[in-house]
């Protein structure tokens, strides 16, 4: 069937067959489907949705557009996690080594920043020498030797998704549940996983701002993953404020190293990281219960074994061998630092988290266009959390920028993102709910 006929059928709300979906994705991969047709297809799906079976078919077609990794020679379970994206969400950098130090293998295929949200791959690229898109042989060696590898999608893994992902970012179709589901799961299935845990963000810094939408996405991911033969569960976690006290690339890497080594840990970040680790360990069959997973993950983090795994992973993928010991020696630094000062006394009662993410993008730490170069040094640190008490003139955060002009613009955005009130608000739960497969 012609691509335009498939687009027309979906535009009119009709259900597509697996053969039609596979044909369209094959054309997307080969180039016989144009960017305009791919954009029209994405918009048709955005408005009319897809059934579970259609989404499974789209996921499998995108998985099969490239190679599927084989980890059958590894002496342990292969598992991973995926986040739908947020601000200050550097969980992957701690989570992969924690779970690997507990005996699992974690080939973590990560993405670049999308919209106002940061990308794990952009963070890892802040480490000099680190090869974030290795060939399969180097990836396999790194996973076998260290237990984990945080890398990007290679040219041979789900190439159809890579093309559609870029088109969605610039055509206003990012928030489509079926397209998000297929994009995430096609890469994870291509990575050859045996189990997967999803971290679905909800709040003013997430793509899904409403609880019902986040729950719908989490349920879609779990059900489609299971329909495609991958064991999966999900956590819905809060994103009404930055998860870490840092937002940017190099600054979030430094935050992650401090977390792993115990120098400093943001409370909400620790809650979410350990909750995801517990789910991953249980899903991988390494512990009998979620409580046992939490205990084992906590002990592994405290022992320093996770920090050691992270350091060995960085070295295995071309980064400095002493990176964990001396991150400040290697991470790029911005020339300008500017404190964002509170105008009055009170408590932080709310943060417009998306605006904080956009401030990072404005500094050059994210992309306005798909081919933009990332400035890894810029970002925001010392972000005060909701509930913190502050006095007039005290810092709400610290902006790291290339120029004074850039810093002033970002500082104004961050200042307006903070709401200060007379009384301390009730704390929001970091982990809101757990989604398991039906039955």
Backbone torsions as a table, in degrees:
resi	resn	phi	psi	omega
1	UNK	NA	143.1	179.5
2	UNK	-65.6	145.3	179.1
3	UNK	-54.4	-39.8	-178.7
4	UNK	-65.8	-27.2	177.3
5	UNK	-73.1	-37.7	176.5
6	UNK	-65.2	-42.8	176.8
7	UNK	-60.7	-45.0	-179.2
8	UNK	-61.1	-43.4	-179.2
9	UNK	-63.0	-42.6	178.5
10	UNK	-71.2	-36.2	176.1
11	UNK	-57.9	-36.8	-178.2
12	UNK	-88.2	8.4	174.5
13	UNK	82.3	15.0	-179.6
14	UNK	-84.8	157.0	179.8
15	UNK	-86.6	131.5	-179.9
16	UNK	-89.4	146.4	177.2
17	UNK	-82.7	159.4	175.2
18	UNK	-56.0	-34.3	-179.9
19	UNK	-67.9	-40.6	178.3
20	UNK	-64.9	-43.9	179.6
21	UNK	-64.3	-44.7	179.8
22	UNK	-62.2	-39.3	179.1
23	UNK	-65.0	-41.9	179.3
24	UNK	-65.0	-43.8	-179.6
25	UNK	-67.9	-35.3	175.3
26	UNK	-61.6	-40.4	177.2
27	UNK	-67.5	-36.1	177.2
28	UNK	-63.2	-39.0	-179.3
29	UNK	-70.9	-42.7	-176.3
30	UNK	-78.4	-21.2	-178.3
31	UNK	100.2	-2.4	178.8
32	UNK	-74.7	-18.4	170.2
33	UNK	-94.9	124.3	-175.6
34	UNK	-77.7	167.4	176.6
35	UNK	-62.5	-37.9	177.8
36	UNK	-62.8	-41.7	178.5
37	UNK	-67.3	-39.6	177.7
38	UNK	-63.8	-40.2	178.1
39	UNK	-65.0	-40.7	178.9
40	UNK	-65.7	-39.3	176.9
41	UNK	-62.9	-45.5	179.7
42	UNK	-61.0	-40.9	179.8
43	UNK	-68.6	-37.4	177.6
44	UNK	-63.9	-41.3	177.0
45	UNK	-67.4	-39.0	179.5
46	UNK	-56.7	-44.7	-176.1
47	UNK	-83.3	-31.8	-173.6
48	UNK	-110.6	-8.5	175.9
49	UNK	70.8	-175.0	176.5
50	UNK	-143.6	148.5	173.3
51	UNK	-72.0	169.2	176.9
52	UNK	-58.2	-44.5	-177.7
53	UNK	-65.9	-38.3	176.5
54	UNK	-63.3	-41.7	-178.5
55	UNK	-67.9	-37.9	174.5
56	UNK	-60.8	-45.2	-179.4
57	UNK	-63.3	-40.6	178.2
58	UNK	-65.2	-42.1	179.1
59	UNK	-61.1	-49.1	-178.2
60	UNK	-66.5	-37.6	179.2
61	UNK	-64.5	-40.5	178.9
62	UNK	-71.8	-36.4	174.0
63	UNK	-58.4	-44.6	-174.1
64	UNK	-80.7	1.3	176.6
65	UNK	-74.0	-9.8	178.2
66	UNK	-145.4	-160.1	-178.5
67	UNK	-82.3	158.6	175.8
68	UNK	-117.7	126.2	-177.1
69	UNK	-70.2	148.2	-179.3
70	UNK	-119.3	118.2	-179.4
71	UNK	-113.7	25.6	-173.5
72	UNK	-64.8	-16.8	-179.7
73	UNK	-89.6	-2.6	-179.8
74	UNK	-77.7	140.9	-176.6
75	UNK	-88.5	36.4	179.8
76	UNK	-169.4	173.7	-177.9
77	UNK	-70.6	147.4	-179.9
78	UNK	-108.6	120.0	-173.6
79	UNK	-142.0	168.9	-179.7
80	UNK	-162.1	172.9	176.6
81	UNK	-134.6	152.8	173.4
82	UNK	-138.5	137.0	174.9
83	UNK	-106.1	143.1	177.2
84	UNK	-77.9	-4.5	170.3
85	UNK	106.4	139.4	178.5
86	UNK	-159.8	-162.8	-179.4
87	UNK	-111.5	129.5	-175.2
88	UNK	68.7	27.4	-178.5
89	UNK	-97.7	85.1	177.9
90	UNK	-106.2	25.1	-175.8
91	UNK	-53.6	-41.1	-175.2
92	UNK	-55.6	-36.1	-175.4
93	UNK	-65.8	-28.9	176.9
94	UNK	-95.2	-36.1	-172.4
95	UNK	-66.6	-47.2	-178.5
96	UNK	-57.1	-49.1	178.9
97	UNK	-68.5	-31.8	176.7
98	UNK	-61.8	-50.0	-177.0
99	UNK	-68.1	-38.9	177.5
100	UNK	-63.4	-39.1	179.1
101	UNK	-66.9	-17.0	177.4
102	UNK	-90.9	-1.0	174.7
103	UNK	113.4	-1.2	177.2
104	UNK	-92.6	169.3	174.1
105	UNK	-116.1	130.3	-171.3
106	UNK	-127.3	90.2	171.8
107	UNK	-85.1	93.3	-170.5
108	UNK	-91.0	104.8	176.9
109	UNK	-86.2	111.7	-172.9
110	UNK	-112.5	165.1	-178.0
111	UNK	-111.9	172.4	174.3
112	UNK	-89.9	172.6	-178.8
113	UNK	-59.1	145.7	-180.0
114	UNK	-133.4	117.0	-178.2
115	UNK	64.3	-129.0	-177.9
116	UNK	-86.1	-4.7	-176.0
117	UNK	-92.8	146.8	179.2
118	UNK	-79.2	156.7	179.1
119	UNK	-112.4	135.2	-179.8
120	UNK	-59.0	-38.8	-178.7
121	UNK	-64.7	-39.0	176.8
122	UNK	-63.1	-35.4	177.8
123	UNK	-65.3	-47.5	-178.4
124	UNK	-64.7	-30.0	177.9
125	UNK	-68.1	-12.5	176.4
126	UNK	-73.2	-15.5	-179.7
127	UNK	-86.7	117.4	-176.8
128	UNK	-61.4	134.6	178.4
129	UNK	86.4	-17.6	-176.3
130	UNK	-67.3	125.5	-179.8
131	UNK	-92.8	100.0	-174.6
132	UNK	-82.9	-11.7	176.4
133	UNK	-131.7	70.7	-177.5
134	UNK	-75.6	165.9	172.0
135	UNK	-74.5	169.1	-173.5
136	UNK	-61.8	-38.2	-178.8
137	UNK	-62.7	-43.8	-179.9
138	UNK	-69.8	-38.4	176.3
139	UNK	-59.5	-48.5	-178.4
140	UNK	-60.8	-42.8	-179.7
141	UNK	-63.5	-42.9	-179.1
142	UNK	-64.2	-43.1	-179.9
143	UNK	-66.4	-43.4	-179.4
144	UNK	-62.9	-40.8	-174.1
145	UNK	-83.4	-33.0	-174.3
146	UNK	-114.0	-17.3	-179.9
147	UNK	97.6	-15.6	-179.4
148	UNK	-155.9	161.9	173.1
149	UNK	-154.3	125.2	176.9
150	UNK	-100.9	108.7	-172.7
151	UNK	-136.7	175.6	177.3
152	UNK	-99.6	170.0	178.4
153	UNK	-68.0	119.7	179.5
154	UNK	-77.8	170.1	-178.5
155	UNK	-62.4	-20.4	-174.0
156	UNK	-100.5	-6.3	179.6
157	UNK	-101.0	118.0	177.5
158	UNK	44.0	56.9	-178.0
159	UNK	-61.6	-29.7	178.2
160	UNK	-63.4	-38.8	178.0
161	UNK	-64.2	-41.5	-178.5
162	UNK	-59.0	-39.7	-180.0
163	UNK	-71.0	-44.3	-179.0
164	UNK	-68.4	-36.0	179.5
165	UNK	-58.1	-46.2	-179.5
166	UNK	-65.0	-36.8	179.9
167	UNK	-69.7	-40.6	179.0
168	UNK	-61.3	-37.3	-175.8
169	UNK	-62.5	-28.6	-174.9
170	UNK	-113.2	9.9	-179.0
171	UNK	-124.3	12.5	176.1
172	UNK	70.3	27.9	-179.0
173	UNK	-120.3	20.8	-178.3
174	UNK	-62.3	-39.9	-168.4
175	UNK	-81.4	6.4	178.7
176	UNK	-68.4	122.3	-177.6
177	UNK	-61.0	-47.8	178.8
178	UNK	-61.9	-38.7	-179.3
179	UNK	-71.2	-39.1	174.7
180	UNK	-61.8	-46.7	-177.9
181	UNK	-58.6	-50.9	-177.8
182	UNK	-66.0	-38.0	179.8
183	UNK	-62.7	-49.3	-178.8
184	UNK	-63.7	-51.3	-170.7
185	UNK	-74.1	-30.3	179.0
186	UNK	-62.6	-40.6	178.4
187	UNK	-67.7	-40.5	-178.3
188	UNK	-68.6	-39.0	176.9
189	UNK	-66.8	-37.9	178.0
190	UNK	-66.8	-23.8	179.0
191	UNK	-77.5	-3.9	174.9
192	UNK	75.1	31.7	-176.8
193	UNK	-73.3	157.6	171.3
194	UNK	-104.4	-21.1	176.6
195	UNK	-155.3	159.6	-175.2
196	UNK	-150.2	139.7	173.0
197	UNK	-118.4	132.0	-179.0
198	UNK	-103.0	137.8	174.4
199	UNK	-110.6	101.7	-176.7
200	UNK	-100.2	115.5	-176.4
201	UNK	-82.7	146.4	175.5
202	UNK	-138.3	138.5	178.4
203	UNK	136.4	-173.3	-173.1
204	UNK	-74.6	-5.6	174.7
205	UNK	-109.2	6.1	-178.4
206	UNK	-106.7	162.6	172.9
207	UNK	-67.2	-31.0	175.6
208	UNK	-102.0	104.7	-176.4
209	UNK	-84.2	-24.8	-176.3
210	UNK	-103.4	144.5	-176.7
211	UNK	-58.9	-42.0	-177.8
212	UNK	-64.6	-34.8	179.3
213	UNK	-71.0	-40.7	178.5
214	UNK	-65.1	-41.0	178.6
215	UNK	-65.0	-39.0	177.8
216	UNK	-62.9	-42.2	179.0
217	UNK	-66.8	-44.5	179.1
218	UNK	-59.8	-44.1	179.3
219	UNK	-64.8	-40.2	178.2
220	UNK	-62.3	-45.4	179.9
221	UNK	-61.1	-44.8	-178.3
222	UNK	-67.0	-46.2	-176.8
223	UNK	-68.9	-41.0	-180.0
224	UNK	-69.4	-39.8	176.9
225	UNK	-58.6	-47.5	178.8
226	UNK	-65.1	-36.1	176.4
227	UNK	-64.2	-27.8	178.8
228	UNK	-93.0	4.4	175.3
229	UNK	92.3	15.0	-179.2
230	UNK	-113.5	124.0	177.5
231	UNK	-66.6	127.6	-175.4
232	UNK	-149.2	153.0	170.6
233	UNK	-143.8	172.2	-176.9
234	UNK	-144.5	150.8	168.9
235	UNK	-116.5	136.1	171.1
236	UNK	-96.9	120.0	-174.5
237	UNK	-124.3	153.3	-172.0
238	UNK	-78.4	139.8	177.0
239	UNK	-137.0	46.5	173.1
240	UNK	-92.4	7.5	171.8
241	UNK	-160.9	158.4	178.0
242	UNK	-55.8	140.9	-176.3
243	UNK	-73.4	-46.8	173.3
244	UNK	-95.8	167.4	175.8
245	UNK	-84.7	10.8	177.9
246	UNK	-131.3	143.5	176.1
247	UNK	-137.9	122.2	-175.0
248	UNK	150.4	-159.7	-177.8
249	UNK	-107.6	-71.2	178.2
250	UNK	-59.4	-37.0	-177.9
251	UNK	-67.9	-32.1	176.9
252	UNK	-76.1	-31.7	174.6
253	UNK	-64.0	-44.9	178.5
254	UNK	-61.8	-40.6	177.1
255	UNK	-60.0	-40.0	-179.3
256	UNK	-67.5	-41.5	178.1
257	UNK	-64.1	-41.4	177.2
258	UNK	-61.7	-38.7	178.0
259	UNK	-62.5	-50.4	-176.2
260	UNK	-64.6	-36.8	-177.6
261	UNK	-87.1	-8.9	179.0
262	UNK	86.0	6.6	179.1
263	UNK	-66.7	-36.0	178.5
264	UNK	-163.3	136.8	178.1
265	UNK	-137.2	123.2	172.1
266	UNK	-69.8	134.2	-172.6
267	UNK	-61.8	-49.4	-177.4
268	UNK	-65.4	-37.8	177.9
269	UNK	-61.8	-40.2	178.6
270	UNK	-66.9	-42.1	178.9
271	UNK	-57.6	-48.9	-176.9
272	UNK	-69.0	-43.4	-178.6
273	UNK	-60.9	-46.6	-178.3
274	UNK	-70.9	-34.8	177.1
275	UNK	-63.8	-42.3	178.2
276	UNK	-67.6	-39.8	178.3
277	UNK	-61.4	-42.4	179.4
278	UNK	-61.5	-43.3	178.7
279	UNK	-64.7	-41.5	-179.8
280	UNK	-64.3	-42.0	-179.1
281	UNK	-66.9	-39.2	177.6
282	UNK	-68.6	-44.6	-179.7
283	UNK	-62.3	-34.7	-179.9
284	UNK	-79.0	-7.0	178.4
285	UNK	82.5	16.3	-179.2
286	UNK	-87.2	-18.1	176.6
287	UNK	-138.0	152.3	-176.7
288	UNK	-79.7	-19.5	-175.5
289	UNK	-147.1	164.2	178.1
290	UNK	-63.2	-38.1	179.4
291	UNK	-63.1	-41.8	177.0
292	UNK	-64.4	-37.6	177.5
293	UNK	-63.6	-42.3	178.4
294	UNK	-62.1	-44.2	-179.3
295	UNK	-63.7	-44.6	-177.6
296	UNK	-67.5	-40.8	179.2
297	UNK	-64.5	-42.4	-179.8
298	UNK	-62.9	-43.9	179.3
299	UNK	-65.4	-39.5	-179.5
300	UNK	-65.5	-42.0	177.7
301	UNK	-63.2	-46.9	-177.2
302	UNK	-64.7	-29.8	-176.6
303	UNK	-74.5	-17.4	-176.5
304	UNK	91.4	-4.4	-178.6
305	UNK	-64.3	-36.5	-179.9
306	UNK	-66.5	-41.0	177.2
307	UNK	-60.9	-39.1	178.8
308	UNK	-64.4	-42.5	178.6
309	UNK	-62.2	-44.0	179.7
310	UNK	-59.7	-45.5	179.8
311	UNK	-61.2	-41.5	179.5
312	UNK	-69.3	-35.3	176.7
313	UNK	-63.5	-46.0	178.8
314	UNK	-57.7	-45.5	-179.6
315	UNK	-65.8	-40.1	-178.7
316	UNK	-64.0	-26.2	-179.3
317	UNK	-104.9	24.0	169.0
318	UNK	98.3	-3.3	179.6
319	UNK	-82.2	176.6	-178.5
320	UNK	-64.1	140.0	-178.9
321	UNK	-68.4	-25.6	-179.1
322	UNK	-107.9	28.9	-174.5
323	UNK	-61.4	-44.0	-178.2
324	UNK	-63.9	-35.7	-179.7
325	UNK	-74.7	-32.0	-174.4
326	UNK	-137.5	59.8	-177.7
327	UNK	-62.4	-34.0	-177.6
328	UNK	-66.0	-21.9	179.1
329	UNK	-71.3	-26.8	-170.4
330	UNK	-112.8	-31.4	-175.3
331	UNK	-73.9	138.5	179.4
332	UNK	-67.2	148.5	-179.1
333	UNK	-122.9	141.0	176.9
334	UNK	-78.5	152.3	-175.6
335	UNK	-74.8	-26.3	-172.7
336	UNK	-119.3	135.8	171.7
337	UNK	-124.4	131.2	-177.6
338	UNK	-136.2	123.1	178.9
339	UNK	-76.2	139.5	173.4
340	UNK	-96.1	111.3	-170.4
341	UNK	-101.0	138.9	179.0
342	UNK	-68.3	143.6	-179.1
343	UNK	-84.3	-20.2	-177.5
344	UNK	-153.1	178.7	179.5
345	UNK	-84.2	154.1	174.2
346	UNK	148.1	-156.0	179.5
347	UNK	-120.6	148.9	173.0
348	UNK	-72.4	113.8	-177.8
349	UNK	-104.8	-8.6	178.4
350	UNK	-175.0	153.1	177.2
351	UNK	-134.2	127.2	173.4
352	UNK	-78.5	86.7	-167.2
353	UNK	-63.3	-37.5	179.3
354	UNK	-59.4	-37.9	-179.9
355	UNK	-65.6	-35.1	175.7
356	UNK	-62.4	-44.7	177.2
357	UNK	-61.5	-40.3	179.0
358	UNK	-67.6	-31.9	176.1
359	UNK	-62.8	-39.7	176.9
360	UNK	-64.3	-43.2	177.5
361	UNK	-60.3	-43.9	179.4
362	UNK	-61.2	-31.7	177.0
363	UNK	-71.9	-17.2	-176.1
364	UNK	108.7	4.0	179.9
365	UNK	-84.3	-0.6	175.8
366	UNK	-141.7	-174.1	-174.7
367	UNK	-113.7	134.3	169.0
368	UNK	-91.5	-26.0	176.9
369	UNK	-132.1	149.5	-174.1
370	UNK	-55.1	-29.6	-176.0
371	UNK	-98.6	10.9	178.1
372	UNK	-64.6	144.0	174.0
373	UNK	-84.5	141.7	-179.6
374	UNK	-89.4	136.7	169.7
375	UNK	-95.4	105.0	-173.2
376	UNK	-72.4	-18.3	-174.1
377	UNK	-80.6	-27.3	-172.2
378	UNK	-80.4	161.3	178.2
379	UNK	159.8	-164.7	-178.7
380	UNK	-135.6	133.4	178.6
381	UNK	-126.4	175.3	178.5
382	UNK	55.1	34.3	178.1
383	UNK	-66.5	118.1	178.2
384	UNK	-69.7	139.9	-179.9
385	UNK	-83.3	166.0	172.0
386	UNK	-60.2	134.4	-178.7
387	UNK	101.4	-14.6	-179.1
388	UNK	-71.1	141.7	175.8
389	UNK	-88.5	141.5	-177.8
390	UNK	-143.9	149.9	176.7
391	UNK	-114.9	156.0	179.9
392	UNK	-53.4	131.6	179.8
393	UNK	89.7	-12.5	177.0
394	UNK	-80.8	156.1	-174.8
395	UNK	-78.6	130.6	170.4
396	UNK	-86.3	-27.7	179.1
397	UNK	-170.8	176.7	179.8
398	UNK	-129.2	122.8	-179.4
399	UNK	-92.0	134.2	175.9
400	UNK	-112.5	117.2	-172.9
401	UNK	-139.0	167.0	177.6
402	UNK	-81.3	-33.0	-178.2
403	UNK	-133.7	159.7	176.5
404	UNK	-61.2	-41.3	-179.1
405	UNK	-60.5	-44.6	178.3
406	UNK	-62.2	-42.2	-178.2
407	UNK	-63.6	-41.0	-178.5
408	UNK	-66.4	-40.3	177.8
409	UNK	-63.5	-47.1	179.9
410	UNK	-64.0	-41.3	-179.5
411	UNK	-61.2	-40.6	178.3
412	UNK	-63.6	-39.4	178.7
413	UNK	-65.5	-44.9	-178.9
414	UNK	-66.3	-41.7	179.0
415	UNK	-58.9	-42.7	179.9
416	UNK	-71.7	-19.0	179.5
417	UNK	-77.3	-20.9	-178.5
418	UNK	-89.8	129.6	172.9
419	UNK	-106.4	127.4	-178.8
420	UNK	-112.7	130.5	-180.0
421	UNK	-130.0	173.4	-173.9
422	UNK	-78.5	-18.3	-176.7
423	UNK	-133.0	153.6	-177.1
424	UNK	-72.0	128.2	-179.3
425	UNK	-78.7	161.9	174.9
426	UNK	-68.0	143.0	-178.6
427	UNK	-72.6	137.8	175.9
428	UNK	-86.5	142.2	177.1
429	UNK	-64.3	136.7	177.3
430	UNK	-74.2	-43.8	177.9
431	UNK	-107.2	116.0	-171.1
432	UNK	-91.9	-44.4	176.9
433	UNK	-159.7	163.2	-179.4
434	UNK	-115.4	132.7	-179.0
435	UNK	-113.8	119.6	178.1
436	UNK	-112.2	158.4	177.7
437	UNK	-63.8	146.7	179.7
438	UNK	-62.1	133.7	178.9
439	UNK	87.3	NA	NA
